[in-house]
Amino acid sequence: MTAKRIVLIQGHPDSTVPHLCHALAAAYAAGAEAAGHTVRSIQVAELDFPLLRSQQAWEEDAPPAGLQQVQAHIRWAEHIVLFFPLWLGDMPALLKGFLEQVARPGFAFEHEAGRATFTKKGLTGRSARVVVTMGMPALVYRWYFRAHSVKSLERNILGFIGIAPVHTTLIGMVGDFKANDGSRWLAKLRRLGQRAQ
């Protein structure tokens, strides 16, 4: 297998204590590095950026300095893995604000003559995996709720800027894990990391 360049985006908004999302990302990174892939990590909770409040700011202002380095990591990557907990049926607000800041014209899609050209996607050639933890059963989220927020992320953000294919790993009932559940999921993430999937 050819070694890949992988960026892990940790979208859990709380970095003060370790959470399952952090353990899953660490397992993925360990598997990937053991298989010879190169891994870079982005911790959204440790970045300092404001929320965007206007279309003009999104189109015309430069992203904050710290996020320009993030954009460089994403452009460098061949595969992106995004981790977050499901909060109120969606990604945490901090992660959404991060994606709005990063996915700017001129980076996520071409920007010509002062306007965004949405048909010219800026991040084609990259694949992704979205890893989501949740309190409800994953099957309920996937089939009853139609995994609506993950589908929106896949179609309206990642696909919109050219990232494909996008695979998902949904981990449910995290508050009621049995003795072996955590280790089973960590092992699965290590295997995905080894395969850069």
N, C-alpha and C positions, 0 to 999 in steps of 0.2 A: 504494500500500500504506500502510495506517495504521501510524504509528510505534508501537513496542511498548516496554514496560519489561522489560528482560532482566537476570537475575542469573546470573552465571557462578560456579559453585562448583568451585574447583580442589582436587581431592581427592588429589593426589600428596603423600605425607607428607614428602618431602624438598624443602625450599625453599632449600637452601644452594647448589645449582647448577641451571642450567636443564635441563629435561627435555623430551621431545617433548610431554608433556601441556601444559606451559607454552606452547610454541610454538603448539600447536593452539588453546589458549584465546585467545592474543593474536591469531591470525589471525581467529578468530570475532569477537572484539571489534572488530577493525579493520573487518571487513566490515559489522557491525551499525551501528557509529557512522557509517561513510560513507553508509549508507542512511538515516540520521536516527533510528535507534533509540537509546534511552538505556540504557547498560550500567553495572551495578555488579558488582564482583568480590569474592569471598570466598576467602581463601587459608587453607584448613583448617590447614596446617602452621604458620601464624603465630599461631594462636589458642591460648589457654591454658585448658584445661578438664580436669577429672578424668573418669575413666571412671565410669559409673553402676554401682553394685554391689548395688542392691536395687530391688524394685518400689516400695517405699515412697518411696525417694528420687526415682524417676522420676515418681511421681504427686503427691508433696507438696512436694518442694523446688523452689525457684525455680531456673531455669537460671542458670549463671554470668553475671555482668554482660556480658562480651564477647559472649556468645551471644544476649543479648536484642537487641542491635543487629543480629545476623545474622537473627534472627526477623523483625525489622522490615523488613529488605531483602527477605526471601522473601515476606512479606505484600504488599509494594509491587509485586513482580514479576508480570508476566503470563506470562512464559516463563522457565524455569529450565534451564540447561545444566550438566551435571555431568561433570567430567573425572576419570578415574583410570586407573592401570595395573592390570592383572589380576595379583594376587599370590596364589599358592597356590590358584588357581581362583576367587578372589573379590576384592572390594574390599579395600584395605588396612585394617588394624584401626583406624587413627586415623580414617579416614573413617566407618567403622561406629560408632565411639564418638561422633563428631560428630553423626551422624544420630540416634542414640539420645538425645543431649542436646537436640537441637533439636525433635524430633517429640514434644513433650510434650502431655499433656492440657491443654486450655485454649488451645492454639495449633493443633496438628495436627488435633484433633477436640475437640468440646465436652466440658466437664467440668461435671457437675451433681450437686449434693448430695453432694460428696465422692467421686464415682466418675466414671470416664471413660464417655462415651456414644459408643461406637465407630461407631454408625450415622450420627452427625452429623459429617460430615467438614469440617475447618476450612480446607482449601486448594483447594476446588473453583474452577473457572474458570481454572486455570493449566495450561499445557502444559509438556512437558519434552523434552529430548534428553539421552541418556546416551552419552558418548564414552569408549570403553574401548580402551586400547592393550595389546598382548600379544605374547609371543614366539612363540606357536604360530600356525599359519595361522588366520585368522578363520573360514574355512569349517569347519575341524575343530571349533573351539569352538562355532560355531553349530549344526552338524548332528550331530556325534558327541556332544559334551557338552551339546547342547541349550541352550547359552547359559544354563545353570542359574542362575548367580549374578545375571546381568542380569535374567532373568525374575523371580527372587525380589525384586530391587530394585523392578522395575516393578510387580509384583502386591502384594507384602507391605509395601512401604513407600510408594512414590509413589502407587499406586492406592488404597491403604488410607486415605490422608489426603486423597484427592480430586483428585490431579493426573492429568490425562488430556487428550489422548492423550500417550503417551510413545513417542518414536522413539529408535532406537539407531544408533550408528555404531561398528562394530567394526573396529579397525585391527590387523592381524596381522603377524607376522614383522618386528617393528620393529628387532630386532637385525641383520637382514640386508637392510635397505633398499638398493635400487640408487640410482644417481645421481639419478633423477628422482622417486623414490617420495615423499620428504619434501615436495618442492615441490608434487607433485600433491595430497597430502592437505591441505596448508596452503591451497591454492587452493580445494579442496572446502569446507573449514571457513569460508573467507571468504565463499563463495557462500551457505552455510547461514546465516551471520550476516546477510548482506544481506537474506535472506528471513525472518529471525527464526524459523527452523525448528530 
